């Protein structure tokens, strides 16, 4: 039996606990502005594992042991923006840390905005 190491799901046996500081963070960006930047960042940094629609079916998905999540799911979309920011930026296990690859935190917020569109 394998445990999800990298899941955005909240009920996995290896639950990903988001620190309260991040859980309560407010997204400082306007989701209707610069969505193309978020999409571009997603294509560059996320698509290879998470897939073009966030279904966890990217070209490198088979190289990851854990659950890549489904960004279109109600469960994923129910998370706070701060939680998605934390998981996307800080990472853990198979999910890499992006603090050096995406040094401007505003870009990560734009990425969160784009990920929200995958649930529409």
C-alpha positions in Angstrom: 0.0 0.0 0.0 1.4 3.4 -0.9 0.7 6.6 0.9 0.1 9.9 -0.8 3.2 11.9 -0.3 2.3 14.9 -2.4 -1.4 15.3 -2.4 -3.5 18.4 -2.2 -6.2 16.3 -0.7 -7.0 16.8 3.0 -8.1 13.3 3.9 -5.0 11.3 2.9 -3.2 9.3 5.6 -0.2 11.5 5.1 -2.2 14.7 5.5 -0.5 17.9 4.4 -0.8 20.3 7.3 -0.7 24.0 6.3 0.6 26.3 9.0 -2.2 28.7 10.2 -0.1 31.7 9.1 -0.4 30.5 5.5 -4.0 29.1 5.8 -5.2 32.6 6.7 -3.1 34.5 4.1 -5.1 36.7 1.7 -4.2 36.7 -2.0 -3.0 40.3 -2.7 -3.5 40.0 -6.4 -6.6 40.6 -8.5 -7.6 37.3 -10.1 -8.9 39.1 -13.2 -5.5 40.7 -13.8 -2.4 39.1 -15.2 -4.0 35.6 -15.5 -1.8 35.0 -18.6 1.3 35.3 -16.3 -0.1 32.7 -14.0 -0.9 30.4 -17.0 2.7 30.9 -18.3 4.2 30.0 -14.9 1.9 27.0 -14.6 3.0 25.8 -18.1 6.7 26.3 -17.2 6.7 24.8 -13.6 3.6 22.7 -13.0 2.2 21.3 -16.2 4.8 18.5 -16.6 3.6 16.8 -13.5 0.1 18.1 -12.9 -1.0 18.2 -16.6 -2.5 20.9 -18.7 -5.9 20.8 -16.8 -4.5 20.0 -13.4 -5.7 16.4 -13.4 -2.3 14.9 -12.3 -1.7 13.4 -15.7 1.4 15.4 -16.9 4.2 13.8 -18.9 6.3 13.4 -15.7 3.4 12.2 -13.5 4.6 8.6 -13.6 7.9 9.6 -12.0 6.1 10.9 -8.8 5.2 8.4 -6.1 2.5 10.5 -4.4 -1.0 11.7 -5.4 -0.7 14.7 -7.7 -4.2 15.8 -6.8 -7.0 17.1 -9.1 -7.1 20.8 -9.3 -10.5 20.8 -10.8 -12.0 19.0 -7.8 -14.3 20.7 -5.4 -12.0 19.5 -2.6 -9.0 21.2 -4.1 -10.9 24.4 -4.9 -12.3 24.5 -1.3 -8.8 25.2 0.0 -7.9 28.7 0.9 -5.6 30.7 -1.5 -3.0 30.7 1.3 -3.1 26.9 1.5 -2.6 26.5 -2.2 0.2 29.2 -2.1 2.0 27.3 0.7 1.8 23.9 -1.0 2.8 25.3 -4.4 5.6 27.5 -3.1 7.1 25.7 -0.1 6.4 22.1 -1.2 7.3 18.9 0.5 8.4 15.3 -0.4 7.9 15.0 -4.2 6.5 18.5 -4.5 9.6 20.7 -5.0 10.2 24.0 -3.2 9.9 26.9 -5.6 11.3 29.8 -3.4 14.4 30.0 -5.7 12.7 29.1 -9.0 10.0 31.7 -8.5 11.5 34.3 -6.2 8.7 36.9 -6.6 5.9 35.8 -4.3 3.4 37.8 -6.4 4.1 35.4 -9.2 3.1 32.5 -7.0 -0.2 34.3 -6.2 -0.8 34.7 -9.9 -0.2 31.0 -10.3 -2.8 30.4 -7.6 -5.3 32.5 -9.5 -4.6 30.5 -12.6 -5.0 27.2 -10.7 -8.5 28.5 -9.6 -9.6 28.6 -13.2 -8.9 24.8 -13.5 -12.0 24.2 -11.3 -14.3 26.1 -13.6 
